[in-house]
């Protein structure tokens, strides 16, 4: 069973379109994340939800909107796509206990290409 | 600003050799230092992690060395194998939800 899954695996779209990426985790974790990995492989945190509550919201254009319908799902909706949005987007999850380790489990990634 | 600085950006090592990747941090509140391994086309996966109360942790051929006073930590891959060819990321966390990642090191092991 896949622990953290994302759909779609690949997404090719035109500038100006709106698209969504879905993420689901079956680990029972209460925290989920979205990362953007650029062409230089740098991993940048975008958002994090803990029990459906937004807890991390980095400097990200407001064209990006995360939505967490329940603690096992975290979706990412992107409006008015731009060329610079082309990247690999990773979903991750973790269960952070007080004083515990923040071990994050990553999904396989969604490669977004904006033409 | 990047809270964790990682070097080198890439390295090539012969099979059986030692790969060494270094990371430095500024925030003394960090208390958890994991290393992630990423293969092409895959998501990063936890490789090994250390807390600042120990100076070294070893798991198989992978060792983390931690120098709290210098605010540095490193990953050593002993007896490097072609299957170790991947991108390695160091990271740091301060008992909250956010992991600060280094820029990554691409390791190529030549047979």
Backbone of each chain as ProteinMPNN parsed JSONL, in Angstrom:
{"seq_chain_A": "XXXXXXXXXXXXXXXXXXXXXXXXXXXXXXXXXXXXXXXXXXXXXXXXXXXXXXXXXXXXXXXXXXXXXXXXXXXXXXXXXXXXXXXXXXXXXXXXXXXXXXXXXXXXXXXXXXX", "coords_chain_A": {"N_chain_A": [[0.844, -1.201, 0.0], [0.529, 2.196, -0.837], [1.98, 4.814, 0.969], [1.939, 7.683, 0.964], [0.219, 9.204, -1.486], [-0.064, 10.754, -4.701], [-1.897, 12.529, -7.162], [-2.254, 14.109, -10.336], [0.549, 12.17, -11.712], [1.986, 13.383, -13.715], [1.572, 16.582, -15.191], [0.636, 18.57, -17.711], [0.12, 21.715, -19.022], [-1.446, 24.722, -20.268], [-0.373, 28.136, -20.036], [-2.133, 30.281, -17.833], [-4.218, 28.593, -17.288], [-6.221, 26.781, -14.819], [-5.414, 24.446, -12.333], [-5.47, 21.377, -10.389], [-3.872, 19.459, -7.816], [-3.893, 16.365, -6.191], [-3.605, 14.876, -2.941], [-3.118, 12.121, -0.811], [-2.834, 10.459, 2.306], [-2.183, 7.412, 4.025], [-1.225, 6.909, 6.5], [-2.137, 7.678, 8.904], [-1.309, 10.066, 9.919], [-1.259, 13.408, 11.349], [-0.456, 15.718, 10.191], [0.159, 17.46, 7.203], [1.912, 18.391, 4.182], [2.904, 20.66, 1.555], [5.412, 20.821, -0.86], [7.611, 22.552, -3.093], [9.756, 21.647, -5.658], [12.36, 22.899, -7.404], [14.064, 23.29, -10.61], [16.698, 23.112, -9.902], [16.664, 21.37, -7.893], [16.068, 22.305, -5.369], [14.283, 22.156, -2.363], [11.364, 23.569, -1.354], [9.317, 24.582, 1.239], [5.836, 25.028, 1.098], [3.157, 24.996, 2.141], [1.518, 23.895, 5.182], [-0.665, 21.718, 6.892], [-2.262, 20.985, 9.91], [-4.266, 18.683, 11.337], [-6.364, 19.607, 9.676], [-6.04, 22.322, 9.903], [-4.495, 25.277, 8.825], [-1.094, 25.716, 9.256], [1.438, 26.391, 8.395], [2.356, 28.785, 6.133], [4.061, 29.743, 3.724], [5.854, 32.294, 1.863], [4.069, 32.482, -0.704], [2.577, 32.875, -3.88], [-0.791, 34.099, -3.988], [-2.221, 32.749, -5.835], [-1.977, 30.132, -5.394], [-3.717, 27.74, -3.639], [-4.251, 25.833, -0.88], [-6.195, 22.99, 0.191], [-7.769, 21.207, 2.733], [-9.736, 18.663, 3.13], [-10.05, 16.654, 5.005], [-8.021, 15.086, 7.569], [-6.503, 13.247, 6.221], [-6.181, 14.033, 3.65], [-4.822, 16.407, 1.396], [-5.11, 18.904, -0.789], [-3.946, 20.763, -3.644], [-4.602, 23.688, -5.23], [-4.12, 25.542, -8.153], [-4.323, 28.647, -9.547], [-4.549, 30.477, -12.646], [-2.102, 29.691, -14.078], [1.443, 30.087, -14.398], [4.533, 30.342, -16.301], [6.689, 30.087, -14.556], [5.731, 28.438, -12.606], [6.252, 25.895, -13.255], [7.513, 22.908, -12.106], [8.417, 20.304, -9.749], [6.031, 19.078, -7.588], [5.722, 18.153, -4.291], [3.949, 16.233, -1.971], [3.743, 15.684, 1.524], [3.72, 13.925, 4.686], [3.457, 13.846, 8.279], [3.809, 12.839, 11.721], [3.912, 14.627, 14.393], [5.094, 14.499, 17.546], [5.176, 16.004, 20.786], [8.364, 17.079, 21.511], [9.256, 15.164, 19.889], [10.472, 13.595, 16.839], [10.392, 15.151, 13.684], [9.632, 13.383, 11.33], [9.21, 13.253, 8.013], [7.176, 11.934, 5.491], [7.324, 11.453, 2.127], [5.407, 11.908, -0.87], [5.276, 10.592, -4.294], [5.554, 12.702, -6.007], [4.478, 15.318, -8.279], [4.922, 16.228, -11.5], [4.777, 19.275, -12.857], [4.255, 20.978, -15.802], [4.234, 23.974, -17.417], [3.158, 25.421, -20.301]], "CA_chain_A": [[0.0, 0.0, 0.0], [1.273, 3.446, -0.917], [1.766, 5.575, 2.189], [1.529, 9.005, 0.529], [0.005, 9.135, -2.927], [-0.412, 12.018, -5.352], [-2.379, 12.456, -8.538], [-1.623, 13.142, -11.255], [2.007, 12.064, -11.689], [2.442, 14.415, -14.652], [0.534, 17.553, -15.529], [1.104, 19.519, -18.717], [-1.003, 22.617, -19.226], [-1.135, 26.018, -20.854], [-0.386, 29.33, -19.168], [-3.435, 30.875, -17.588], [-5.19, 27.59, -16.843], [-6.315, 26.428, -13.399], [-5.253, 22.999, -12.154], [-5.389, 20.881, -9.013], [-3.117, 18.248, -7.504], [-4.493, 15.761, -5.004], [-2.702, 14.087, -2.104], [-3.759, 11.325, 0.235], [-1.914, 9.625, 3.09], [-2.874, 6.379, 4.806], [-0.359, 6.632, 7.646], [-2.778, 8.139, 10.126], [-0.643, 11.275, 10.395], [-2.15, 14.555, 11.5], [0.121, 16.898, 9.55], [0.498, 17.281, 5.795], [2.705, 19.49, 3.641], [3.198, 20.787, 0.138], [6.72, 21.362, -1.201], [7.939, 22.777, -4.501], [11.16, 21.385, -5.972], [12.654, 23.54, -8.683], [14.965, 22.568, -11.526], [17.978, 22.911, -9.213], [16.346, 20.377, -6.863], [15.861, 22.897, -4.06], [12.982, 21.841, -1.784], [10.84, 24.73, -0.644], [8.021, 24.36, 1.856], [4.802, 25.985, 0.694], [2.062, 25.003, 3.113], [1.339, 22.736, 6.033], [-1.912, 21.637, 7.622], [-2.31, 20.081, 11.049], [-5.676, 18.435, 11.638], [-7.154, 20.466, 8.777], [-5.8, 23.737, 10.175], [-3.291, 25.79, 8.177], [-0.1, 26.109, 10.254], [2.573, 26.988, 7.698], [1.963, 29.422, 4.892], [5.24, 30.494, 3.33], [5.599, 33.35, 0.883], [3.624, 31.82, -1.927], [1.527, 33.688, -4.518], [-2.123, 33.648, -3.582], [-2.804, 31.87, -6.866], [-1.898, 28.786, -4.845], [-4.612, 27.6, -2.492], [-4.379, 24.465, -0.381], [-7.47, 22.675, 0.834], [-7.682, 19.946, 3.443], [-11.094, 18.238, 3.499], [-9.893, 15.878, 6.235], [-6.585, 15.061, 7.856], [-5.81, 12.311, 5.331], [-6.121, 14.6, 2.306], [-4.424, 17.804, 1.236], [-5.083, 19.198, -2.219], [-3.35, 22.048, -4.008], [-5.217, 24.268, -6.42], [-3.318, 26.645, -8.678], [-5.042, 29.468, -10.528], [-3.8, 31.326, -13.598], [-0.753, 29.13, -14.09], [2.51, 30.836, -15.061], [5.675, 29.517, -16.692], [7.532, 29.866, -13.375], [5.141, 27.42, -11.734], [6.761, 24.587, -13.673], [8.341, 22.336, -11.046], [7.844, 19.084, -9.181], [5.362, 19.374, -6.328], [5.667, 16.993, -3.415], [3.14, 16.194, -0.766], [4.38, 14.899, 2.581], [2.949, 13.879, 5.927], [4.222, 13.484, 9.459], [3.109, 12.818, 13.005], [4.874, 15.277, 15.272], [4.753, 14.476, 18.963], [5.949, 16.988, 21.542], [9.708, 16.573, 21.755], [9.532, 14.066, 18.963], [11.137, 13.886, 15.577], [9.504, 15.479, 12.562], [9.968, 12.558, 10.179], [8.224, 13.488, 6.972], [7.082, 10.903, 4.46], [7.004, 12.157, 0.894], [4.779, 11.245, -1.991], [6.147, 10.415, -5.465], [5.712, 13.957, -6.733], [3.717, 15.658, -9.484], [5.715, 17.121, -12.346], [3.924, 20.245, -13.539], [4.892, 21.715, -16.894], [3.366, 25.024, -17.937], [3.633, 25.808, -21.638]], "C_chain_A": [[0.874, 1.244, 0.0], [0.953, 4.303, 0.291], [1.245, 6.986, 1.871], [1.403, 8.95, -0.993], [-0.434, 10.492, -3.455], [-0.956, 11.724, -6.735], [-2.595, 13.855, -9.069], [-0.108, 13.083, -11.051], [2.629, 13.145, -12.59], [1.264, 15.311, -15.001], [1.144, 18.558, -16.491], [-0.082, 20.398, -19.09], [-0.523, 23.938, -19.811], [-1.14, 27.105, -19.784], [-1.797, 29.855, -19.031], [-4.492, 29.888, -17.121], [-5.172, 27.436, -15.327], [-6.214, 24.913, -13.286], [-5.188, 22.647, -10.679], [-4.546, 19.62, -8.942], [-3.691, 17.694, -6.208], [-3.461, 14.923, -4.261], [-3.499, 13.373, -1.039], [-2.695, 10.545, 0.981], [-2.72, 8.648, 3.937], [-2.055, 5.98, 6.026], [-0.996, 7.039, 8.965], [-2.138, 9.389, 10.703], [-1.619, 12.444, 10.486], [-1.627, 15.814, 10.809], [0.515, 16.571, 8.116], [1.116, 18.548, 5.244], [2.658, 19.482, 2.116], [4.563, 21.447, -0.017], [6.788, 21.593, -2.709], [9.425, 22.499, -4.679], [11.457, 21.936, -7.354], [13.674, 22.731, -9.484], [16.339, 22.333, -10.914], [17.832, 21.974, -8.018], [16.14, 20.972, -5.48], [14.435, 22.64, -3.606], [12.489, 23.019, -0.963], [9.461, 24.418, -0.068], [7.05, 25.428, 1.389], [3.752, 26.117, 1.791], [2.157, 23.775, 4.009], [0.008, 22.852, 6.76], [-1.753, 20.626, 8.753], [-3.762, 19.912, 11.438], [-6.596, 19.442, 10.94], [-6.963, 21.96, 9.031], [-4.479, 24.17, 9.548], [-2.305, 26.288, 9.228], [1.164, 26.692, 9.634], [2.052, 27.534, 6.378], [3.13, 30.317, 4.487], [4.868, 31.541, 2.279], [5.317, 32.712, -0.464], [2.552, 32.705, -2.563], [0.137, 33.187, -4.145], [-2.884, 32.959, -4.7], [-2.802, 30.413, -6.4], [-2.816, 28.7, -3.628], [-4.709, 26.138, -2.096], [-5.765, 24.265, 0.223], [-7.343, 21.298, 1.477], [-9.077, 19.532, 3.891], [-11.129, 17.391, 4.764], [-8.414, 15.657, 6.442], [-5.823, 14.066, 6.999], [-5.619, 12.872, 3.926], [-5.69, 16.056, 2.345], [-4.263, 18.052, -0.257], [-4.488, 20.576, -2.453], [-3.989, 22.528, -5.301], [-4.397, 25.476, -6.851], [-4.121, 27.362, -9.757], [-4.068, 30.181, -11.456], [-2.33, 30.908, -13.684], [0.215, 29.973, -14.915], [3.67, 29.89, -15.375], [6.532, 29.153, -15.475], [6.956, 28.864, -12.393], [5.606, 26.02, -12.106], [7.768, 24.086, -12.651], [7.766, 20.967, -10.707], [7.275, 19.443, -7.82], [5.241, 18.085, -5.526], [4.726, 17.249, -2.25], [3.895, 15.346, 0.259], [3.462, 14.873, 3.796], [3.872, 13.502, 7.069], [3.302, 13.455, 10.664], [4.095, 13.379, 14.013], [4.371, 15.245, 16.697], [5.627, 15.496, 19.68], [7.299, 16.391, 21.908], [10.117, 15.477, 20.811], [10.157, 14.54, 17.676], [10.106, 14.165, 14.501], [9.934, 14.687, 11.338], [8.867, 12.713, 9.156], [8.331, 12.403, 5.913], [6.552, 11.578, 3.2], [6.269, 11.267, -0.105], [5.727, 11.18, -3.181], [6.319, 11.676, -6.312], [4.785, 14.082, -7.937], [4.553, 16.643, -10.291], [4.76, 17.99, -13.149], [4.735, 20.997, -14.587], [3.878, 22.699, -17.454], [3.953, 25.521, -19.25], [3.167, 27.213, -22.02]], "O_chain_A": [[1.845, 1.331, 0.751], [-0.218, 4.504, 0.614], [0.242, 7.428, 2.433], [2.378, 8.68, -1.695], [-1.084, 11.271, -2.759], [-0.523, 10.781, -7.397], [-3.073, 14.719, -8.334], [0.444, 13.876, -10.289], [3.659, 13.733, -12.26], [0.121, 14.863, -15.093], [2.055, 19.304, -16.132], [-1.154, 19.898, -19.431], [0.675, 24.221, -19.836], [-1.825, 26.998, -18.766], [-2.564, 29.873, -19.995], [-5.542, 30.288, -16.617], [-4.252, 27.888, -14.645], [-6.847, 24.182, -14.048], [-4.895, 23.491, -9.831], [-4.509, 18.821, -9.877], [-3.945, 18.431, -5.256], [-2.563, 14.337, -4.865], [-4.423, 13.928, -0.445], [-1.759, 10.026, 0.372], [-3.772, 8.981, 4.484], [-2.171, 4.861, 6.527], [-0.443, 6.767, 10.031], [-2.395, 9.74, 11.855], [-2.647, 12.478, 9.81], [-2.281, 16.857, 10.837], [1.126, 15.537, 7.849], [0.885, 19.641, 5.76], [2.411, 18.456, 1.481], [4.848, 22.477, 0.594], [6.114, 20.922, -3.49], [10.257, 23.04, -3.951], [10.88, 21.497, -8.349], [14.084, 21.641, -9.085], [17.071, 21.449, -11.36], [18.763, 21.807, -7.23], [16.044, 20.228, -4.504], [13.487, 22.87, -4.356], [13.128, 23.418, 0.01], [8.548, 24.036, -0.799], [7.408, 26.603, 1.297], [3.495, 27.208, 2.3], [2.775, 22.768, 3.662], [-0.394, 23.935, 7.187], [-1.181, 19.551, 8.569], [-4.422, 20.877, 11.824], [-7.481, 20.036, 11.556], [-7.659, 22.78, 8.431], [-3.46, 23.502, 9.721], [-2.633, 27.182, 10.009], [1.89, 27.425, 10.306], [1.394, 26.831, 5.611], [3.186, 31.491, 4.854], [3.712, 31.649, 1.869], [6.226, 32.444, -1.25], [1.699, 33.235, -1.852], [-0.078, 31.983, -4.005], [-4.057, 32.621, -4.541], [-3.526, 29.574, -6.936], [-2.699, 29.498, -2.698], [-5.186, 25.304, -2.867], [-6.411, 25.201, 0.693], [-6.874, 20.347, 0.852], [-9.556, 20.0, 4.925], [-12.113, 17.405, 5.504], [-7.617, 16.007, 5.571], [-4.593, 14.043, 7.048], [-4.959, 12.245, 3.097], [-6.122, 16.832, 3.198], [-3.388, 17.477, -0.904], [-4.521, 21.442, -1.579], [-3.922, 21.858, -6.331], [-4.028, 26.319, -6.034], [-4.54, 26.761, -10.746], [-2.921, 30.449, -11.098], [-1.432, 31.699, -13.391], [-0.132, 30.498, -15.973], [3.783, 28.803, -14.809], [7.039, 28.036, -15.382], [7.632, 28.48, -11.438], [5.379, 25.067, -11.359], [8.758, 24.758, -12.364], [6.773, 20.528, -11.287], [7.96, 20.045, -6.994], [4.733, 17.072, -6.008], [4.714, 18.319, -1.642], [4.6, 14.405, -0.103], [2.548, 15.689, 3.921], [4.933, 12.914, 6.859], [2.183, 13.968, 10.638], [5.015, 12.681, 14.44], [3.364, 15.869, 17.031], [6.719, 15.811, 19.207], [7.373, 15.333, 22.534], [11.21, 14.923, 20.925], [10.345, 15.737, 17.457], [9.075, 13.496, 14.421], [10.529, 15.24, 10.413], [7.719, 12.345, 9.407], [9.423, 12.013, 5.498], [5.484, 12.188, 3.203], [6.481, 10.056, -0.171], [6.859, 11.656, -3.097], [7.139, 11.705, -7.229], [4.368, 13.087, -8.53], [4.854, 17.745, -9.833], [4.028, 17.501, -14.01], [5.776, 21.578, -14.282], [2.802, 22.31, -17.907], [5.094, 25.981, -19.303], [3.479, 27.691, -23.111]]}, "seq_chain_B": "XXXXXXXXXXXXXXXXXXXXXXXXXXXXXXXXXXXXXXXXXXXXXXXXXXXXXXXXXXXXXXXXXXXXXXXXXXXXXXXXXXXXXXXXXXXXXXXXXXXXXXXXXXXXXXX", "coords_chain_B": {"N_chain_B": [[15.849, 33.327, 3.268], [18.393, 30.861, 3.4], [18.395, 28.462, 5.87], [19.929, 26.312, 6.389], [23.005, 25.392, 5.247], [24.494, 23.63, 2.632], [27.083, 21.536, 1.374], [29.281, 19.598, -0.795], [27.846, 20.826, -3.918], [27.737, 18.817, -5.764], [29.186, 15.559, -6.128], [31.589, 13.147, -7.147], [32.395, 9.801, -6.791], [34.476, 6.93, -6.547], [33.494, 3.522, -6.753], [33.366, 1.879, -3.666], [34.653, 3.882, -2.36], [34.671, 6.779, -0.093], [32.019, 8.935, 0.567], [31.467, 12.275, 1.413], [29.41, 14.64, 2.849], [28.662, 17.913, 3.761], [27.053, 20.01, 6.199], [25.867, 23.123, 7.507], [24.513, 25.155, 10.098], [22.642, 27.919, 11.528], [20.722, 28.469, 13.453], [20.446, 27.932, 16.764], [18.385, 26.747, 18.056], [17.537, 24.56, 16.693], [16.879, 21.109, 16.885], [16.796, 18.652, 15.77], [18.079, 16.659, 13.261], [17.817, 15.517, 10.26], [18.707, 13.385, 7.47], [17.912, 13.155, 4.083], [17.301, 11.017, 1.313], [17.144, 11.068, -2.167], [16.069, 9.536, -5.055], [16.201, 9.709, -8.665], [13.171, 10.861, -10.037], [11.663, 10.138, -7.867], [10.203, 10.653, -4.559], [11.769, 12.384, -1.765], [13.286, 10.42, 0.847], [13.549, 9.475, 4.244], [16.764, 8.933, 5.487], [18.667, 8.778, 7.602], [18.926, 10.062, 10.945], [19.741, 12.517, 13.488], [20.057, 13.627, 16.886], [21.021, 16.557, 18.782], [22.291, 15.752, 21.114], [24.04, 13.705, 20.816], [27.173, 12.798, 19.289], [27.687, 11.283, 17.119], [26.144, 9.063, 14.796], [25.459, 5.902, 13.559], [24.342, 3.969, 10.873], [24.447, 1.127, 9.318], [26.213, 1.553, 6.358], [26.123, 4.25, 6.529], [26.864, 7.244, 8.19], [26.289, 9.791, 10.541], [27.986, 12.652, 11.543], [28.185, 14.925, 14.194], [28.701, 18.21, 15.202], [28.212, 20.167, 17.693], [29.175, 22.604, 18.794], [30.389, 23.835, 16.659], [28.265, 24.075, 15.039], [27.73, 22.326, 12.914], [27.14, 19.538, 10.755], [27.592, 16.306, 9.305], [27.36, 13.919, 6.628], [28.541, 10.707, 6.127], [29.25, 8.377, 3.694], [30.173, 5.229, 3.627], [32.223, 2.856, 1.841], [31.079, 3.305, -0.757], [28.473, 2.594, -3.082], [27.252, 1.879, -6.436], [24.455, 1.939, -6.32], [24.007, 3.871, -4.434], [23.97, 6.223, -5.677], [22.456, 9.233, -5.886], [20.454, 12.078, -4.848], [21.224, 13.882, -1.984], [19.862, 15.302, 0.907], [20.386, 17.458, 3.599], [18.766, 18.437, 6.634], [17.018, 20.449, 9.065], [15.299, 20.894, 12.17], [13.185, 22.42, 14.643], [11.686, 21.106, 16.706], [9.154, 21.584, 15.797], [6.777, 21.961, 13.179], [8.135, 22.477, 10.883], [10.56, 21.665, 8.502], [13.771, 22.662, 7.661], [15.463, 22.593, 4.74], [18.665, 21.731, 3.287], [20.442, 22.639, 0.255], [20.92, 20.4, -1.248], [22.88, 17.597, -2.437], [24.254, 16.077, -5.174], [25.176, 12.84, -5.602], [27.36, 10.793, -7.314], [28.254, 7.573, -7.965], [30.846, 5.876, -9.297], [31.335, 2.895, -11.069]], "CA_chain_B": [[17.244, 32.97, 3.481], [18.521, 29.452, 3.657], [18.833, 28.275, 7.245], [20.893, 25.217, 6.402], [23.881, 25.476, 4.072], [24.989, 22.302, 2.311], [28.132, 21.458, 0.351], [29.305, 20.299, -2.081], [26.637, 20.718, -4.721], [27.788, 17.493, -6.368], [30.451, 14.865, -5.966], [31.751, 11.871, -7.84], [33.264, 8.937, -6.001], [34.623, 5.589, -7.089], [32.909, 2.425, -5.971], [34.2, 1.516, -2.534], [35.193, 5.082, -1.726], [33.882, 7.446, 0.95], [31.373, 10.199, 0.181], [31.264, 13.136, 2.579], [28.579, 15.815, 2.578], [28.693, 18.768, 4.941], [25.989, 20.992, 6.388], [26.052, 24.066, 8.6], [23.273, 25.844, 10.442], [22.827, 29.064, 12.417], [19.719, 28.522, 14.509], [20.797, 26.996, 17.833], [17.163, 26.102, 18.547], [17.331, 23.308, 15.961], [17.174, 19.97, 17.749], [16.595, 17.401, 15.03], [18.841, 16.841, 12.03], [17.694, 14.325, 9.409], [19.21, 13.354, 6.101], [16.987, 12.518, 3.159], [17.888, 10.502, 0.077], [16.17, 11.144, -3.251], [16.431, 8.965, -6.345], [15.519, 10.408, -9.764], [11.771, 10.519, -10.262], [11.035, 9.7, -6.615], [10.21, 11.634, -3.481], [12.816, 12.175, -0.76], [12.981, 9.446, 1.891], [14.454, 9.598, 5.379], [17.882, 7.997, 5.462], [19.217, 8.678, 8.955], [18.722, 11.329, 11.633], [20.487, 12.626, 14.736], [19.723, 14.681, 17.83], [22.272, 17.225, 19.15], [22.898, 15.245, 22.334], [25.054, 12.71, 20.455], [28.116, 13.345, 18.303], [27.77, 10.408, 15.951], [25.159, 7.993, 14.69], [25.815, 5.052, 12.426], [23.379, 2.952, 10.435], [25.037, 0.442, 8.176], [27.342, 2.279, 5.777], [25.85, 5.684, 6.641], [27.195, 7.797, 9.497], [26.194, 11.236, 10.735], [28.84, 13.245, 12.566], [27.545, 16.167, 14.611], [29.556, 19.084, 16.0], [27.28, 21.187, 18.184], [29.831, 23.891, 19.002], [30.651, 24.43, 15.342], [26.979, 24.111, 14.327], [27.929, 21.623, 11.652], [26.949, 18.094, 10.766], [27.98, 15.753, 8.011], [26.981, 12.538, 6.288], [29.601, 9.917, 5.516], [28.804, 7.122, 3.083], [31.348, 4.365, 3.533], [32.131, 1.797, 0.828], [30.017, 3.777, -1.65], [28.047, 1.656, -4.118], [26.495, 2.558, -7.503], [23.078, 2.122, -5.864], [23.939, 5.04, -3.561], [23.888, 7.412, -6.53], [21.189, 9.887, -5.561], [20.635, 13.404, -4.267], [21.105, 13.825, -0.533], [19.494, 16.579, 1.514], [20.357, 17.589, 5.041], [17.657, 19.268, 7.082], [17.019, 20.75, 10.502], [13.977, 21.231, 12.688], [13.24, 22.811, 16.053], [10.56, 20.556, 17.44], [7.885, 22.095, 15.293], [6.353, 21.253, 11.987], [8.861, 22.913, 9.701], [11.914, 21.206, 8.216], [14.547, 23.525, 6.779], [16.329, 21.725, 3.948], [19.805, 22.228, 2.545], [20.211, 22.734, -1.191], [21.062, 19.091, -1.87], [24.147, 17.174, -3.032], [24.089, 14.948, -6.079], [26.297, 11.913, -5.474], [27.484, 9.813, -8.393], [29.232, 6.548, -7.631], [31.314, 5.241, -10.528], [31.699, 1.482, -10.874]], "C_chain_B": [[17.327, 31.488, 3.876], [19.085, 29.253, 5.049], [19.854, 27.161, 7.382], [21.693, 25.274, 5.108], [24.556, 24.122, 3.858], [26.041, 22.371, 1.227], [28.732, 20.06, 0.336], [27.966, 20.16, -2.81], [26.57, 19.344, -5.391], [29.14, 16.868, -6.085], [30.405, 13.536, -6.703], [32.751, 11.055, -7.038], [33.342, 7.577, -6.682], [33.954, 4.578, -6.17], [33.891, 2.004, -4.876], [34.775, 2.699, -1.787], [34.252, 5.654, -0.674], [33.322, 8.748, 0.386], [31.134, 10.998, 1.454], [30.509, 14.382, 2.155], [28.477, 16.611, 3.878], [27.522, 19.742, 4.984], [26.295, 21.865, 7.591], [24.748, 24.808, 8.844], [23.581, 26.982, 11.401], [21.906, 29.01, 13.637], [20.013, 27.485, 15.598], [19.567, 26.332, 18.45], [16.873, 24.794, 17.809], [17.708, 22.137, 16.861], [16.95, 18.633, 17.064], [17.182, 17.598, 13.649], [18.756, 15.562, 11.198], [18.431, 14.498, 8.078], [18.204, 12.586, 5.254], [17.738, 12.129, 1.89], [16.804, 10.538, -1.003], [16.744, 10.553, -4.526], [15.656, 9.685, -7.438], [14.088, 9.913, -9.937], [11.015, 10.072, -9.026], [11.005, 10.844, -5.61], [11.355, 11.357, -2.521], [12.343, 11.174, 0.297], [14.012, 9.584, 2.997], [15.51, 8.507, 5.339], [18.385, 7.722, 6.892], [19.033, 10.041, 9.607], [19.464, 11.324, 12.956], [19.919, 13.752, 15.579], [21.036, 15.312, 18.301], [22.927, 16.7, 20.426], [23.899, 14.109, 22.066], [25.934, 13.279, 19.349], [28.2, 12.485, 17.044], [26.665, 9.373, 16.001], [25.454, 7.207, 13.428], [24.684, 4.076, 12.15], [23.919, 2.319, 9.164], [26.243, 1.209, 7.655], [27.196, 3.796, 5.915], [26.1, 6.154, 8.075], [26.959, 9.296, 9.483], [27.187, 11.617, 11.829], [28.273, 14.615, 12.896], [28.484, 16.947, 15.525], [28.711, 20.273, 16.463], [27.941, 22.56, 18.312], [30.096, 24.604, 17.682], [29.372, 24.616, 14.539], [27.124, 23.508, 12.934], [27.588, 20.15, 11.831], [27.215, 17.566, 9.362], [27.491, 14.317, 7.876], [28.178, 11.879, 5.62], [28.978, 8.647, 4.961], [30.058, 6.284, 2.864], [31.119, 3.321, 2.441], [31.001, 2.125, -0.174], [29.752, 2.786, -2.785], [27.281, 2.417, -5.212], [25.038, 2.822, -7.122], [22.903, 3.287, -4.912], [23.828, 6.331, -4.367], [22.494, 8.022, -6.393], [21.505, 11.318, -5.147], [20.347, 13.304, -2.774], [20.837, 15.219, 0.011], [19.687, 16.481, 3.026], [19.197, 18.512, 5.395], [17.781, 19.5, 8.578], [15.635, 21.202, 10.908], [14.106, 21.588, 14.151], [11.972, 22.411, 16.782], [9.261, 21.248, 17.054], [7.614, 21.404, 13.964], [7.235, 21.518, 10.777], [10.262, 22.322, 9.626], [12.579, 22.211, 7.285], [15.567, 22.658, 6.056], [17.547, 22.468, 3.423], [19.505, 22.133, 1.057], [20.379, 21.417, -1.928], [22.453, 18.862, -2.458], [23.88, 15.962, -3.909], [25.35, 14.088, -6.019], [26.238, 10.916, -6.627], [28.589, 8.84, -8.014], [29.585, 5.798, -8.909], [31.786, 3.812, -10.242], [33.144, 1.21, -11.271]], "O_chain_B": [[16.466, 30.953, 4.574], [20.133, 29.806, 5.382], [20.563, 27.082, 8.385], [21.133, 25.212, 4.014], [25.118, 23.543, 4.788], [25.927, 23.15, 0.281], [28.7, 19.382, 1.363], [27.07, 19.452, -2.352], [25.49, 18.779, -5.565], [30.12, 17.569, -5.833], [29.36, 12.905, -6.858], [33.812, 11.547, -6.654], [32.385, 7.132, -7.314], [33.868, 4.777, -4.958], [35.08, 1.801, -5.127], [35.325, 2.54, -0.698], [33.188, 5.1, -0.398], [34.049, 9.554, -0.194], [30.655, 10.462, 2.453], [30.91, 15.087, 1.229], [28.238, 16.053, 4.949], [27.062, 20.234, 3.954], [26.9, 21.417, 8.565], [23.977, 25.057, 7.918], [24.647, 27.015, 12.014], [22.277, 29.455, 14.723], [19.846, 26.287, 15.37], [19.706, 25.439, 19.286], [16.045, 24.003, 18.261], [18.744, 22.171, 17.526], [16.921, 17.594, 17.724], [16.851, 18.552, 12.946], [19.534, 14.631, 11.407], [18.726, 15.611, 7.643], [17.712, 11.526, 5.642], [18.67, 12.807, 1.457], [15.68, 10.089, -0.777], [17.777, 11.005, -5.021], [14.575, 10.215, -7.183], [13.829, 8.71, -9.978], [9.855, 9.67, -9.118], [11.679, 11.86, -5.776], [11.86, 10.236, -2.459], [11.154, 11.092, 0.602], [15.198, 9.785, 2.733], [15.206, 7.326, 5.18], [18.502, 6.571, 7.314], [18.986, 11.06, 8.919], [19.784, 10.263, 13.492], [19.365, 14.717, 15.05], [22.077, 14.66, 18.226], [24.011, 17.157, 20.788], [24.533, 13.612, 22.996], [25.502, 14.13, 18.572], [28.728, 12.924, 16.022], [26.292, 8.872, 17.063], [25.671, 7.781, 12.361], [24.143, 3.444, 13.058], [23.855, 2.901, 8.081], [27.182, 1.486, 8.402], [28.063, 4.543, 5.461], [25.62, 5.554, 9.037], [27.365, 9.993, 8.553], [27.23, 11.0, 12.893], [27.919, 15.38, 11.999], [29.0, 16.408, 16.504], [28.52, 21.245, 15.732], [27.328, 23.572, 17.973], [30.032, 25.831, 17.605], [29.388, 25.243, 13.48], [26.707, 24.086, 11.931], [27.73, 19.591, 12.919], [27.08, 18.283, 8.371], [27.247, 13.615, 8.857], [28.754, 12.416, 4.674], [28.268, 7.93, 5.666], [30.893, 6.6, 2.018], [29.983, 2.946, 2.15], [30.096, 1.32, -0.395], [30.678, 2.219, -3.366], [26.723, 3.481, -4.945], [24.453, 3.815, -7.554], [21.772, 3.665, -4.605], [23.615, 7.405, -3.804], [21.49, 7.4, -6.741], [22.667, 11.723, -5.099], [19.35, 12.713, -2.358], [21.493, 16.189, -0.369], [19.212, 15.539, 3.659], [18.71, 19.269, 4.555], [18.551, 18.829, 9.265], [14.896, 21.801, 10.127], [15.021, 21.123, 14.831], [11.282, 23.234, 17.385], [8.384, 21.466, 17.891], [8.192, 20.354, 13.682], [7.094, 20.852, 9.751], [11.054, 22.454, 10.558], [12.022, 22.57, 6.248], [16.436, 22.057, 6.687], [17.49, 23.667, 3.147], [18.464, 21.62, 0.648], [20.023, 21.315, -3.102], [23.114, 19.795, -2.913], [23.35, 14.951, -3.45], [26.446, 14.546, -6.343], [25.211, 10.286, -6.878], [29.727, 9.243, -7.772], [28.729, 5.164, -9.526], [32.537, 3.565, -9.299], [33.609, 0.075, -11.169]]}, "name": "protein", "num_of_chains": 2, "seq": "XXXXXXXXXXXXXXXXXXXXXXXXXXXXXXXXXXXXXXXXXXXXXXXXXXXXXXXXXXXXXXXXXXXXXXXXXXXXXXXXXXXXXXXXXXXXXXXXXXXXXXXXXXXXXXXXXXXXXXXXXXXXXXXXXXXXXXXXXXXXXXXXXXXXXXXXXXXXXXXXXXXXXXXXXXXXXXXXXXXXXXXXXXXXXXXXXXXXXXXXXXXXXXXXXXXXXXXXXXXXXXXXXX"}
